[in-house]
């Protein structure tokens, strides 16, 4: 289950949990955290950066020459 930290923008309740202070970590489902993330009252802690399956990295031959 993803983990989220409460931010300084949060009110007394965050995702139906009492706000016990900035930095408090909550284990929530993505659906539970969705609205609070939009508001900025939660920050995602377990963020993994992944490229889409169709994305490819440019090869050395397709990159423009470096200017020195």
C-alpha positions in Angstrom: 0.0 0.0 0.0 1.5 3.4 -1.0 2.6 5.8 1.8 1.8 9.5 2.0 3.0 12.3 4.3 0.8 15.1 5.6 1.8 18.5 4.4 1.5 22.0 6.1 -1.6 22.7 3.9 -3.7 20.1 5.6 -6.6 20.8 7.9 -7.7 18.9 11.0 -8.6 15.8 8.9 -6.8 14.3 5.9 -8.4 11.4 4.0 -10.7 10.7 6.9 -7.8 10.6 9.4 -7.1 13.1 12.1 -4.1 15.3 11.3 -1.5 14.6 14.0 1.1 16.9 12.4 3.1 17.7 9.4 5.1 14.7 8.2 2.9 12.1 9.7 2.9 9.1 7.4 -0.4 7.5 6.3 -0.8 4.2 4.5 -3.6 4.8 2.0 -4.8 3.3 -1.3 -4.3 5.4 -4.4 -8.1 6.1 -4.4 -8.1 7.3 -0.8 -5.2 9.7 -1.4 -6.3 11.0 -4.9 -8.3 14.0 -3.8 -5.8 15.0 -1.0 -2.9 14.8 -3.5 -4.8 17.3 -5.8 -5.3 19.6 -2.8 -1.7 19.4 -1.8 -2.5 18.2 1.7 -0.6 14.9 1.1 2.8 14.2 -0.5 3.5 10.8 -2.0 6.5 9.0 -0.5 6.7 5.9 -2.6 7.1 7.5 -6.0 8.7 5.4 -8.7 9.6 7.0 -12.0 8.8 4.7 -14.9 8.9 5.2 -18.6 5.8 4.1 -20.5 6.1 0.8 -22.4 6.1 2.6 -25.7 8.8 5.1 -24.8 12.3 4.7 -26.1 15.4 6.5 -25.3 17.2 8.2 -28.2 20.2 6.4 -29.4 23.6 8.1 -29.8 23.1 8.2 -33.6 19.9 10.2 -33.4 21.2 12.9 -31.0 22.5 16.1 -32.5 26.3 16.6 -32.3 27.5 18.2 -29.1 28.6 21.9 -29.5 31.9 22.7 -27.9 
